[in-house]
Amino acid sequence: MNHFIEIRSYNLKPGTRNEFHRLFLEEAFPMLKRWSVDVVTYGPSLHDEDSYYLIRCFDSLAHRELSEDAFYGSDEWRKGPREAIIALIENYTEIVLELDEVTVQGLRRM
């Protein structure tokens, strides 16, 4: 079975990556787990001091859309850490790939 992997690459405001990582670990990641979002891996990028990545897994493109609409539209996100996290992001990009189970499990071991 193939999965749809979303890779987000965040360009953060200079000097804010440690705070972004703290907010992600303490607030966003537990919230994503509560909303049953499959986070494959995440963390600071190795190529500079102001980049961060997040990889999530979905069963289909429709599942991705429904999941993101529900999560980002929730009061928990909107009234919770949203503003603090968004304030640290200059911009981000995302790509979606279709990958097999073996490849997804390999990414999980990162």
N, C-alpha and C positions, 0 to 999 in steps of 0.2 A: 504494500500500500504506500502510495506517495503522500507527502505532506506539503503544505504550503508554508514556506519559511519567510518571515518578514525580517529584514535586517534594517535597523535604524542606526544612522550615524549622526550623532549630535555634535555640532560645533558650539562649544560653550564660551561664555564670556571669559576673557582672560582671568586666570587665578581663581576660578570658581569650581574647578573639577572636584576637589575634595568635598566641598559642601554639596555638590550635586550627587556625588556617590553616597554621602551620608543620608541625604533625603531619599535617594532611591532605596537604599538598604532598610532604612527605618520606617519609611512611609509607603512609597510606591510599590515596592516588591511585595510586602505583605498584603497590600490591597489587591494587586494583580492575582496573587494566589487565592484570595477570598473570592474573586470573580472568576476563578477557574481558567485563567489565562496561562497557557503553557509557555513559561519563560525557559528557553533553551540555555542561554548564557547571556552574560552582560559584563560590563566593566570598562575601565579606562583603556583607551587605545594606546598602543605602544609607540606610535609614530610622532606624537606631540603631547604637550601638557594640557591642551584644551579640548580634547576629543574624547567621546564616550560612545559605546555601542550597546545595543539591545537586540537580541534575536529571540523572536517568538515563533511558535509553531501553531498552525491551524489545520483542520481537516479539509477545508475547502476555502475558496475565495469568499463564498457566501458566509461561511462560518466566521471568517476574519472580519467581514463587514459588520455582521450582527454583534460579534464580541466587542469590537471597538466602539460601535455606536452605543452599546449598553454601558460599557465601562466609562467612556469619556462623557457620556450624557448623565451619569449618575450624580446624585447629590454628594455621595461620599467623595468622589474625585473633585467635583466642582467647588465644594465647600471645604475640602480638605487641603491636600498639599499642592494642588494645581498651580496656584499663583506663585508660590515660592519656587517651584520647579521651573515653570515657564520663565520666570525672571532671570534664570541663569543660562538660558539657551539663546544663542544668537540665531541659529537656524538648524534645521535637520533635513536629512534626506532619508528616503526609504525605498527599498527594492523588495520585490517578492519573487521567490524562486520556488519551483516545484522540485523537491528532493525525495529520495527514497529513505526508508527507515534506517538503513545502515549509516548513511551520511548524517542524518539527524542525530543519531546516537553518538557518532564521532564528534559532532559539534558540542554535545552535552559534556564531553570529557575535557573540554578546554579549560 
